[in-house]
């Protein structure tokens, strides 16, 4: 299954009522976790329009 197909199968999540500490506009948490559904190991984003995870860059920028 390619990334686009996997992303198309994700449920649409309503915007949270409270402000999120996450700055990425594409952030969607895994159920029961803070980790984004598009996050892959080592800070890689699996979305086609992003290369490195926005949140990973924010935290690990040197």
N, C-alpha and C positions, 0 to 999 in steps of 0.2 A: 504494500500500500504506500503510495507516495505521500509527500507532505501535504500537498494541496487537498487530496482526497481526505486525509486524516483531519485537516482543519475544517473542511466542509461538513464533516460528521459531528463536530462539536456542538453542543447545545448553545443556544443564544442565552447569554447571561445578562440580566438586567444590571444597570449601574448601581453600585452600592449607595445607600442613603447617606453614609458618612464619608468624609474625605479619606482617600486611600493614601498611604505613605509611598505607594509605587508611582513612578513618573511615566512609565511606559504606557502609551495609549492602547496597546494590544494586550495588556496583562489580563490573564484569566487564570485564577488559581485552580489547582487540582482540588477535588473535593477533600476536605479535611487537612489541607496543607497550604503553606504560603507559596510553594513552588508553582511557577507558571506552567501551563500545559505545553508551551512552546519552548521551554528551557531544556537544553541538552547539557551533558557534562562539559566542564571546562569553560562555561560562559557562552556557549554557542546557542544562538537562537535558531530554531528550525523553520521560522517563517521565511518565505521567499523574499520579502521586502526588508528584512533585517539580517545582519550577519552575526554581530555580537549582541548579546542580551543587553538592553539599555540599562537595566538595573544592575547587572554585573559590572558594566563599565562605570556606573555611578559609584559603586562601592569600592572597586579595585583600581580606579584611576590613579596613576602615579605621577 
